[in-house]
């Protein structure tokens, strides 16, 4: 995404309703800064994120995708984040096969009380994706404006 000649990566963040989304809300309430180009999608649980959602985000122009969920053992759906961890390890190997840098995806465990960690994670992830540049590997030209 180019804004006034300066490159700003488009980041899609899938956040679980119970912990990570509440952590993002706490970061906002505490007026902690994280980039405005992070687009948050609230999901009931991190295990509900189908790997196809992440591939579709890359296809639609995302430069980086981060998945945030409850800490292992603290999931409101008991074992949801364990399924997430297994699914994402398989997705990372598929992305490697497709030629997408592993630094463009990330899984992070953020609780509702960790607003500062949420903001810091988003800032660090955005910087890492900015160094990689624009994602053109799965780009679908029909999705461009």
CORHUQUI-V610207 format. One record per helix or strand of 2 or more residues. SS is the DSSP state (H for helix, E for strand). FROM is the first residue (numbers start at 1). TO is the last residue. If there is no record, write none. Layout:
{{SS,FROM,TO} {SS,FROM,TO}}
This chain:
{{E,2,3} {E,6,7} {E,11,16} {H,20,29} {E,38,43} {H,46,48} {H,51,59} {E,64,69} {H,80,98} {H,102,104} {E,105,109} {H,115,132} {H,141,143}}
